[in-house]
């Protein structure tokens, strides 16, 4: 296995096309194909399949490519430092539930390390996909929460995928509502007071059980339910319909707007919000910095709202 072969297969994966990859690498298609076949033979796996629409990557290939990208990243850093080569294109990915502090920390990493060229990815996605992304190294870090209700299932799934959970902070559940909501004048809210208002939650696809719900207390029976896929839609509905959602209480006016506020929910529950990473893999410099920035964006009193 050579660095050149790793560059070849990563380029094929990025372009999704042998012809385009060969052009970008300045080699012939047969040479590129042979190099990949030799790599697959040596590693005893099938990394990619050729189809009528281009190249598709196998499940094993996804895992292999994640390791290959890390090797190429470290090689580029060495060349940049000791051979004074041109700055390389930085790569870093995070998958998370919909938390403003996760976005703010991601912005900080880009400002610190982005330079003139970078390829960073932030996926605000479904809970099961967060675990899958980190297990396949599509993302270096994942962010999600555990509670008394979902802890056993989530931690079992993490163990099966050789991942570890590290707690960032413990939060009491809060309700996100519009600043003009009829209940906005109250210091804290009860479930009974919210019964007549639409409940908004993030849709979890085929893994739509309460174990994977992004919102704590998802098992409660509510008469008005709306599921969405993205943050902007959820907050537009919160404002437009006087709806509500349940989250950590850590809110950023900079990202969510001035019209979304957080109110404590009067329940005896807690959310343990933390990161998931590969057990036996050291973090990149971006991952290490991201964890530090996360801590800066979490209030000292995690039950308080965050209004940066």
N, C-alpha and C positions, 0 to 999 in steps of 0.2 A: 504494500500500500504506500502510495506517495502523496505528497501535498498536491501535486498536479492532478492526480486522479480525484482527490477530494474537491478541488476547484471545479473540475469537469462536472461531477455529479451535482454539486450545488448549483452550478450555472444551468444545468438541464432542468433541475427542479424549479428554479426561479423563472425560467422562460416557458417551461411546459412544452418545449418543442426542440427536437434534435437539430433541425436545420438552423433555427435562430440561435441556439446555443453554440453551434459550430462557427457561425459567423462572428459571434461575440468573442469566441476564444481563438479565432484565426487558425482553425484547423479544419481538416476535411471531415465530413460526416462519418465515413467508415472508420477513420482514426478515433473519433470520439466514441463511436459505438463500441469499438474493440476495447478501448480503455475502460469503459464502464463494465463491459462483460468480464474483463480480467479482474476488476475490483470485486464484482459480485462473486466470482469464482473463488477468489482468495478469502473473502469474508463468509462465504457459504450462505449467502442470502440473495433474495431477489429484491433489488432496491426499486426498480421501476418497470413499468409495462408500456409498450408502445401501442397506441390505439389510433383509430381513424382521426380522432380529434387532437392527437398529440401524445404527450407522455403523462402517465398517471403514476403516482408514488404509492408503493405498498405500505402497509402498516409498519413492517420492519424497516422499510426505507425511511419513513418519517423519523423513527428513533435514530437510525444511523445518521441521517442528515443533521439532526440536532447536535450530535456529538461532533460531526464533521465541521459544522459552522463554528463551534467553540474552539476547535483546533486551529482553524483558519484565522479566527479572531485573535487568538493568542500569538500566532505566528506573525500577523500583521503588526501587533503591538511591539514585538521584539524587533522587527525590521524598522519600524518607525523610530524606536528608541536608539538602537545601536547602528543602524545603517543609514539613518537620517532620510528614510524614504518618505514619499509624499503621504500625507495623512490619509488613512484608510476610511472606508465607510463603516461607521459604528452601527452595530445591530443589537437590539435589546427588546424583549417582549414581556408584557405583564398581562395576566388574565384575572379579572376581578368581578365581584358583585358591584352594584352601583353605589360607590362611596366617593364623596367629593374629595376626601383626603388622599385617596389613591390617585386621583387625577392630578391634584396639586403637586404631589411628590413626583409624579411622572414628568410634569412640566419642569420641575427643578433639575431632574436628571438631564433633560434635553438642553437646558440652559448651561449646565455645567460641562457636559461632554459632547454635545451635538456637533460643534465645529462647523465646517463648511459642507460636510456630507454625512448623512446618517440615514438609517433605516430602522426606526423604532415603531413598535406596535403596542397599542393599549386596547385590550378586548374587554369591554363591559358585557359579560355574557352569562349564560345559564350556569348554574352551580355544577352540574355534572361535567359540562364542557371545561370548566376551570380545572377540575381535577384531571380530566383527560389531556388538556393542553400541557399541564406541567409534567404529567407522567410521560408524555411523548416529547417533552422538551420543546414544544412549540412556544411555550412561555417559560421563562426562568423562574418566575415567581407568580403565585396565585394568592388571592385574598378572598376569604369567606368567613362565615361565622359558624359557631356551634352553640347549641343550647341543650338544656336537659332533655328535650324531646328528640333532637336529631343527632346528638353527640355519638352514640354507639354506632349508628349506621355510617356517618361521615368518617369517623376515625377508622372503622373497619375497612372502608373503601380506600382510605389513604394508605393503610398498612398493606393492602393487597397490591397497591401500585408503587410500593417502596418510597412513599412520600412521608414527610414529617410536618406537623402542625406546630407553629410557635405563636403563642398568644401575644398580641399587641396591646390590647386593653379590654376591659370589661365594661359594657355599656348597659344601662337600663333602657328598655324600649321607650321610644318616643313616637309621637304621631306627627307626620308632616301634613300641614294644612295650609290653606291660603291665609294671608294676613287679613283678609276681609271675611273669613269664615265666621258664621254666627257664634262659634265656640272659641274664637281667637282671643277673647277677653279673659278667658279662664287661665289660671296658673297651671292646672293639670286637668287631664281628661280621663273619663272612665269609659269602658266599653259600652255601657248602657247609654251614655250620652251620644255615642257615635252610631248607634243602631240604624238611624234613619238616613244616613249619608252613604254614598257609594264608596266601596272599598276597592282600592287599586293595588294591584300586585304585578310582579314581573312574571311573565309566562315562562314555563320551564320545559316546553316541548314534550317529548315522549317520557321524560323523567319528571312528570308534573305531580309527584307525590309530595306530601308535606315534609318529608325528610330533606328534600332538595329545595324547598321554598326559600326565597330570599328574605321573606318577611316572617318574623317570629309570630306565634299565635295563629298560624295559618289554618289550623284545624277547626277554628271556631266557625260556626254556621252564621253566615251573613246573607241577608236577603238581596243585597245589591253588590254584585261582583263585576269588576272589569279587569281583564288581564292585558298587559301591554308588553312590548319588547324593548323599548328604549326610554331613557330618562326624560327627554324633552316631551314626549307624548304623555308620560305619566304626570309631569308637573303641569302641563297644559290642561289636563283633565281635572287635576286637583283644584286648579283655579276656576275653570269653566263650570264644573259641576258641584263645587263645594265638596269634593271627594277628599279622601285621606288615604295615607299609606303608613305602615309601621316600619321604623328603621332605628338606627343607632342614636339619633339625636345630634350627630356631628354633621353640621350643615354649613355650606359655604355660599354666602350671598354672591360672591364673584362668579360661581358656576351655576347656581340654582335660581338666581334672581332675588330681588328684594321682597317679592310677594309670597315667598315660601318661608314658613316659620316652623319651628319644632316645639312641641309641647310634651311634657312627661306624660306617660300613660300609667295610670294607677293599677299596676299588676305586679305580682311577685315573680318576676321572670328576669333573667339576665342574658345578654348576648356576649359571647367570648369571640371577639373579632381577632383574626390572626392571619399569618402567612403560611402558605404551603410551598415546600421546595423538595427537590430530590435529596434523599437521605445522605448519599455518599458522594455528592458532587459539590465542590466549592463554588461559591458565587463569583461571577465576573465582577469587575470593578464597578460596572453599572448596577448590578444587583446589590452589591454592598452599599453603594451610595443611596440607592433607592430605599433600602431599609432605614437608613439614617434619616432621610428626608421624610419618610412616613412618620417617624416618631416626632419630628418637629411639627407636623401638621395635626397631631392629636393633642387636644387640650389637656393641660395638667389634670383638670377635673373633667374626665371624659363624659360626664353626664351633662355638661354644659354645652350650649350651642356654639358653633365656631363661625365667626362672622367676618372672616378675612375677605 
